[in-house]
Amino acid sequence: MLLAGPLAEQKDVTIADVVPSGASFTVYFVCTGGGRIALDVQAADPLRYPCDGVPNRSQVFVDKGVSTDLAVGVEGAAQWRLAVVDGAP
């Protein structure tokens, strides 16, 4: 089940109120244009990925049924696309 997206941006964005049905959700994304993209979930260190056109995914573990915000940060001239899906990959 799709929880957010698909989104395409060139700037920082916060995706508010991601609520998975279980204890995790997965972020599928691709970033191009150089620089890096940072995925930041509440109470965790941001995960940074190079913007080299390689599709990526990141599984995020949370408390079941708890609303979580996901911030997407851009470092450099990055362009990104992502979708947030319920559960594990």
C-alpha positions in Angstrom: 0.0 0.0 0.0 1.3 3.4 -0.9 1.7 5.7 2.1 3.0 8.8 0.3 4.0 9.8 -3.2 5.2 9.5 -5.8 6.9 12.8 -5.3 9.5 14.6 -7.4 11.4 17.6 -6.1 14.6 19.6 -6.2 14.2 21.0 -2.6 13.9 20.0 1.0 10.5 18.5 1.9 8.8 17.0 5.0 6.3 14.2 4.5 4.1 14.4 7.5 2.1 11.7 9.2 3.4 8.5 7.7 1.6 5.7 9.5 2.4 2.1 8.5 0.0 -0.7 9.3 2.9 -2.7 10.9 6.3 -1.8 12.4 8.0 -0.5 9.2 7.7 1.3 6.0 10.0 1.4 3.0 11.2 4.5 1.1 12.0 3.9 -2.6 13.9 6.7 -4.3 16.3 7.8 -7.0 18.3 10.9 -7.0 20.3 12.5 -9.9 22.3 15.6 -10.6 25.1 15.2 -8.2 25.2 16.1 -4.5 23.4 13.9 -1.9 19.9 13.3 -0.6 19.3 12.9 3.1 16.4 10.9 4.6 15.7 12.0 8.2 13.1 10.2 10.4 12.2 11.4 13.8 14.7 10.3 16.5 17.3 8.9 14.0 20.4 10.2 12.3 19.8 11.2 8.6 20.8 8.6 6.1 22.7 10.2 3.1 22.9 8.8 -0.4 24.7 10.0 -3.5 22.7 11.5 -6.3 24.2 9.2 -9.0 21.0 7.9 -10.6 21.0 4.5 -8.9 17.6 3.5 -7.5 17.7 2.9 -3.7 15.4 1.9 -0.9 15.5 2.3 2.8 13.4 0.4 5.3 12.4 2.4 8.4 11.3 0.7 11.6 8.8 2.5 13.8 6.3 1.7 16.6 3.3 0.1 15.0 0.5 2.6 14.2 2.6 5.6 15.3 2.6 8.7 13.0 6.1 9.5 11.8 7.5 12.5 9.8 10.0 11.9 7.0 12.2 14.8 6.0 14.0 14.8 2.7 17.0 17.0 2.5 19.0 18.0 -0.6 22.7 18.7 -0.6 23.9 20.2 -3.9 22.1 20.3 -7.2 20.0 17.1 -6.6 16.7 16.1 -8.2 14.9 13.3 -6.5 11.8 11.1 -6.9 10.4 8.9 -4.1 7.5 6.9 -2.8 6.8 5.6 0.7 5.3 2.1 0.8 3.8 0.2 3.8 5.9 -2.7 5.2 9.2 -4.3 4.2 10.6 -4.5 0.7 
